């Protein structure tokens, strides 16, 4: 078995703001209604990109998704014929979510959603279970993927759980106290060749930030254990470097996300969330290519 550990410093997320935001999101959907497939918030505005395809809104078994072609609506009509003749640029590959089924809707206790997506031939089923949603207690994730045209090499699964109460409790520990016996965040992944286990444990830093320790353990399965051990022996440094780079990249993405969060509370925060749910995301502006300098005349 190989074990990798990396500790990073990240900006802290305010617990009160986080729980208030979760409460507003749940309350907005709890007060929403369905009309001709569209999901309308209490003020009558439709939630962008979400439609009821089957079942009854907010009832177990309700299926949500997007109507084909709806993503292209409102983009100003077809392109000119001259531009249409040019070969289209290849769009970046994105998972196409086929459907999301509501398994359970009890806002005071549990919300559970299961979605199915296809990405480059891989079929993936993702489950999300949130306990005590208005002040989240825990978040459970499950992932099962396979390629229908492939064999066992193209099959994998994963499970993760974030005990949010344990997370906040770990941050409240005194600096001299030992770390918690169990990591608040635990993830496991299984493939034919091996297993991986990831744990995340936070500690409060003196300047108000968080010190987060991430530990990854990898080992082979069954008769492949000796082969995996040899492979990890020779590839340990590249794997460790890749692991650290992945954690550092996640820290950067976390900082960018926090910078974009609204610093609002109360009704102002609720209104901001409603706007985000009903307005399409703004496209990222592309930087213009530098123009070549004009040739000097002789």
C-alpha positions, 0 to 999 in steps of 0.5 A: 500500500502507498500513502501520500499526504499533503497539508495546505492552507485555505481560506475559511468559509463562514458557517453561519453564511453557509447554513443560511444559504442552504436554508434559502435554497431549500426554502425557494424550492420548497415554495416552488411550483410546476407549470407546463413543465417549468419550475417556477419560484415563488415570484413566478420566474422559472428556474433556468435549465430545469424542467419536470419530465415525469411525475409530480413536482417534489414527489419521490420519483419525479424526473427532471432534465432539459428538453433537447434544443432548449440550451440554444434558445434565446441566442439571437437566431441562426448564424449568417450563411457565410459563417455557417459554411465555415467548419465549426470549431470542436466544442469542449466535451461536457457531460450530458446529463440525461436525467435527475430523479428525486428519490426523497424530499423531506426538507427537515430531514433528507433530500436525495437525488440520483442523476445519470450522465453520459460522457465520451461513452462512459455511463455514470450514475451519481447519487447525492444525499443531504441530511438536515438540508436547512442546516446541513449535517452530512453530505453523501455521494455515490458514483458508479461508472461503466462503458457499456461496450467495454468490460470490467476494465471500464467499470469503477465505483466510489463513495464519499461522506462529509460529516459537516458537524464533525468538520465544524467540531474539528475547527473548534478544537484548541490548537494543542488538542489532538486531531479527531479520531475520524476524518470528517471527510472520507472517500473510497474508490474501487476499480478492478486493479485497485482501491483508493481511500481519501481523507480530509481533516481540517484544523483552525489556523491562527489567522482565521484560515484553515489548515487542511490535511489530505491523505491518499492511500492506494493499494492493489486488489486480489492477485494484482497486489504484488503487481501494483506494489511494484508499479507504485514503487517505481512510480511513487514520485510522479504519483506523489507529485501529481497528488500534490498538484491536484490538491494545490489546484483544488485550493486555487479553485476553492479560493476563486469560488469564495471570491465569487460568493456574495457577501449578503445576508437575510433577504438580500441573500435570498434575492441573490440566490433567486436571481442565480437560479433563474438567470443563465450563466454568463459566458466567459469572455475570451481574451482577444488575440494580439494583433500583428504590427502593421509593416513599416512602409519604406 
